Amino acid sequence: MTPSLPDWMARLGLQHPLIQAPMAGTSTPQLAAAVSEAGALGSVGIGAYSVDQAQQHIAQTQALTQRPVNVNLFCHQQAAADAEREAAWIRYLAPEFARFGAQPPSQLRSIYATAVGNAALQAMLLAHKPAVVSFHFGLPEPAFIAALRAAGITTLACATTLDEARQIEQAGVDVVVAQGMEAGGHRGAFVPEQDRLMGTFALTRVLAAHCRLPVVAAGGIMDGSGIAAALELGACAVQMGTAFILCPESAASPAYRAELQSERAHHTAITAAISGRPARGMANRLHLLGADYAGDLPGYPMVYDAGKALHQAASAQGHSDYAAHWAGQGAPLARALPAATLVQTLVQELAQARQA
């Protein structure tokens, strides 16, 4: 039996209770369009782009499909510069750069702008009017949320706790995404130091019981049985990211794909040493370096500036052990299928699981 869709998905004309996670840097217009054309909700993440790059990304996606697509924004609080902390992290990483005959950056930059208070980014989004806009790391200012809703745009926001979900509800957002600690990529916690690392199913059940908003479950869900379980616990839909990394439409590198199909997929861990905010990926050299570091890490995204430079130096010599290969705990279940085929497979598995 196919589950009935929640009202907000039905209004968008979606056919399946499934969202492909935005995955900034890995999702592409081609992936999002293929998922949306298959009746689910495709997503693109623009948090790592300039306004011009983001505009091109959205325009390319909208040229590939007339169906709804979700555009995801980073809403982090801009970290204050701390020259001493940043210099200490650069010194700590210097021997790693030396392994590849490279010099570390002389200083760390804040390479990703937040959407909070970003007038140019907000104006561009309102001009392009994507069907759905979602928020990660927190919420933008109330005026922007109101402007999106006034434009008929459906809004989603990520929560890792009931308190965050209540803030999302009070802000007038339409849907809450319950991100469990199993999820790959960055934790969406508003304040990372307050992250309780709740599991997907516990969080989904708590939010479904105590929050008025529709709940989308995210984290560790890789097949139809996982979707069915989330729906039984009160989710109206699921969001899946790692499941789509091996799709040919994603931007995952050959090294990323190879790792996801190897023993390393069984070993994911959360670290802040790659970007400055906690994120889950396949454990690598930066995970180990972060665990051994005695000091305080610089803020996000300054740490990312160092990590990307180190990855660039290493990858030029064929080493990928510093890459941000994000993956959730369900990574060993990833399948290399075209996006449309994967959506169809998931829908069939869901129907079978609900009939069992």
C-alpha angles and dihedrals in degrees: 000000000000111000118241112253122244115256095254092055093044090053089055091052094243119158103199134045091239135113123189105222117246097239100185109227094018105052115077137189087256093054094045093047093048092051093047092047087054090059101261127098115272120202140201125198116217100173092109095051137087116242091261093049091047091051091052091048093052093044091051091050093048089050090057098050139018090202123099118285130186119231113201125210132197109231100182124151107250108252117233115246114256109186095187095050092045093049091050091054091049090051091049092053095044094094089053091054089046090059087069098037091253135130121232118238114277090229138002123251131207093242100178122057120215122239090227108108091353099142096180093051093045093050091050092052093049089050094052094040102203112199093242134025121187134191131220130189092020140319135303121235117296094248092061093048089051091049092051092050092046088055090055094252117147112230130210130181134190121241129184095181140030090250091058090047090054091051089051091050093049090049091062097248114156104222136020122217110212105213113197125202089253091070122112121235129026122353108242095218113144090219110023093204089062096051110131094192094229116185120247098250096043091048093045091052093046093050093044089053099043107027127072094210124093109263126223114197118222132178133067095005109136110151145022094277090057091049091050092050092051092049091050089055092056105273116138092206142347135242117217127187113155090049089066100045094091093051110116089235093063123094094234112140123238089255091051092050092047093051092048089056094047138073089277090074087072091059113065124152141173119249137162092201094091100053111358094258125078112267135165121235142136105301113259143159093291091055089057094044091051092050091053096045112111098193134071116274120237117251131274126306096012091075088054090059090060094042094051092049091051092047090050092052093047097043090053085067096043099266121128100174094111096050125120095242097169117197137156128233091266090063096118087065095059116127129206099229133135109265096248091048091049092052091049091048092050092049091051091048090049091053091049093048092051092050094051 
